Every structure is written in structure tokens, then in C-alpha cells.
Amino acid sequence: MHALHGGHAASVDKKVVEKVIQKLDGLSKLSGSPQLQRSHPYLPDIARDTKELLRQILDKTTDLIHNQYLQVTVNSLLYKTQQCSEMVKKEGVTTRKNLTKLSLIFSHILCELRALFPGGRFQGNSYRITKLEAYQFWGQAFGTRCLVKWEEFKEGLHSVHPIGKGPLESALRSTMDLTCNNYISVFEFDIFSRLFQVNFNKMLIFSAFCS
């Protein structure tokens, strides 16, 4: 799914967010497209909800430029909405599969936005990770930041368990980076630490992805 990430990172201001909202509005009106399967997650519904939440965020956020999370996420949405707009014009099984993947990614982005911007207000730097060991690990490695690049996250893990290059890194990354933007958010890390049996004192991973 990481092939679905990409694009040049532009500086995000109100104009860029409004552009993303406009693109999401277009996707929300694609309910009649034959390329979209009426199943969960359903792209038009997700696009509509994401659009509405971004409007709330825009109304309640005065400093877009210095919010790293918004800079990364809005750029990711800008790229992915453009991908969707181009895909729906095409036909074929591959196109439908890629649209299904993108729908799932959009669903993850929406869940993350709701978690870090409850009511449209940014709470990412005070987001509480559920499991104590995972909370302590993140705090020691990354402080109160809510988003770190994958490479930096991997370096943080190195202090408790070297990951290196290869199948384990690829599997771990694809399992954790649900939004496919080459970053790991505190929300994604929270989900990972709750779903898989991970001892962050010794970094013992018992989940299926490393087998």
C-alpha cells in the first residue's frame, strides 16, 4: 500500500486545506460510480465525513503552518484525493482494487483525525496511549510529539530491539503505517500496541506479522 503514498510536500495553509476539502467534496458525490463497491469502508461517505471534519479543524486552528501533523496529513490527502479522481475515470479489476485500498486508507485517516482533533481542536500532543509500557516507550523516545517519520521511529525502536532491513521491517511498517504516509502517529502506535502483544521493555513481538 505504500505505493499509494507520494507527492511533493507543499506548505499547507488555509488555501491548501480548502483545496483538499473541494476534492473531498467531489469524491463524496461519486456514489453512482461503477468503480466503487457499496461496501465498508465506502469512499463517498468517508470523503463527506473527512470534508466536514476538516472544515471544523480549519475554523478552530489558527496556526496551520507550525502544526506538523496537519502539514503531513493534508499533503497526503491532497495526493490521495487526486489519485482517486484519476482512478474513477478508468475501468478494470486493478483500478477497483486500488480504489478499495485507498478507501481503507481514507478510513484510517478519518479515524486518526477524529482521535487527534476531537471536536475539531488539536489534542495530538496530549493524546494518551492506552498501554502503560507503550505510553512510556513513546514518551521516552519521542516526547509529546504525535508524529514521527518512519526512519526516526525505527531508530527509536533500535534502543530496545534492532529491526534492520528486510522482511521484518517491511511487515512492521505496513502493519503500523495505516495511513501510508511514511510517518507513524501516536494514534497508529496506540492501535498497534493494543492489537499486538508487544513487550516494549524487551521488544518481544508475538504477532503474526513477523512469522
Secondary structure in CASP SS format (residue, H / E / C, confidence):
PFRMAT SS
TARGET T0000
AUTHOR 0000-0000-0000
METHOD secondary structure of the structure
MODEL  1
M C 1.00
H H 1.00
A H 1.00
L H 1.00
H C 1.00
G C 1.00
G C 1.00
H C 1.00
A C 1.00
A C 1.00
S C 1.00
V C 1.00
D C 1.00
K H 1.00
K H 1.00
V H 1.00
V H 1.00
E H 1.00
K H 1.00
V H 1.00
I H 1.00
Q H 1.00
K H 1.00
L H 1.00
D H 1.00
G H 1.00
L H 1.00
S H 1.00
K C 1.00
L C 1.00
S C 1.00
G C 1.00
S C 1.00
P C 1.00
Q C 1.00
L C 1.00
Q C 1.00
R C 1.00
S C 1.00
H C 1.00
P C 1.00
Y C 1.00
L H 1.00
P H 1.00
D H 1.00
I H 1.00
A H 1.00
R H 1.00
D H 1.00
T H 1.00
K H 1.00
E H 1.00
L H 1.00
L H 1.00
R H 1.00
Q H 1.00
I H 1.00
L H 1.00
D H 1.00
K H 1.00
T C 1.00
T C 1.00
D C 1.00
L C 1.00
I C 1.00
H C 1.00
N C 1.00
Q H 1.00
Y H 1.00
L H 1.00
Q H 1.00
V H 1.00
T H 1.00
V H 1.00
N H 1.00
S H 1.00
L H 1.00
L H 1.00
Y H 1.00
K H 1.00
T H 1.00
Q H 1.00
Q H 1.00
C H 1.00
S H 1.00
E H 1.00
M H 1.00
V C 1.00
K C 1.00
K C 1.00
E C 1.00
G C 1.00
V H 1.00
T H 1.00
T H 1.00
R H 1.00
K H 1.00
N H 1.00
L H 1.00
T H 1.00
K H 1.00
L H 1.00
S H 1.00
L H 1.00
I H 1.00
F H 1.00
S H 1.00
H H 1.00
I H 1.00
L H 1.00
C H 1.00
E H 1.00
L H 1.00
R H 1.00
A H 1.00
L H 1.00
F C 1.00
P H 1.00
G H 1.00
G H 1.00
R C 1.00
F C 1.00
Q C 1.00
G H 1.00
N H 1.00
S H 1.00
Y C 1.00
R C 1.00
I C 1.00
T C 1.00
K C 1.00
L H 1.00
E H 1.00
A H 1.00
Y H 1.00
Q H 1.00
F H 1.00
W H 1.00
G H 1.00
Q H 1.00
A H 1.00
F H 1.00
G C 1.00
T C 1.00
R C 1.00
C C 1.00
L E 1.00
V E 1.00
K E 1.00
W H 1.00
E H 1.00
E H 1.00
F H 1.00
K H 1.00
E H 1.00
G H 1.00
L H 1.00
H H 1.00
S C 1.00
V C 1.00
H C 1.00
P C 1.00
I C 1.00
G C 1.00
K C 1.00
G C 1.00
P H 1.00
L H 1.00
E H 1.00
S H 1.00
A H 1.00
L H 1.00
R H 1.00
S H 1.00
T H 1.00
M H 1.00
D C 1.00
L C 1.00
T C 1.00
C C 1.00
N C 1.00
N C 1.00
Y E 1.00
I E 1.00
S E 1.00
V H 1.00
F H 1.00
E H 1.00
F H 1.00
D H 1.00
I H 1.00
F H 1.00
S H 1.00
R H 1.00
L H 1.00
F C 1.00
Q C 1.00
V E 1.00
N E 1.00
F C 1.00
N C 1.00
K C 1.00
M C 1.00
L E 1.00
I E 1.00
F C 1.00
S C 1.00
A H 1.00
F H 1.00
C H 1.00
S C 1.00
END
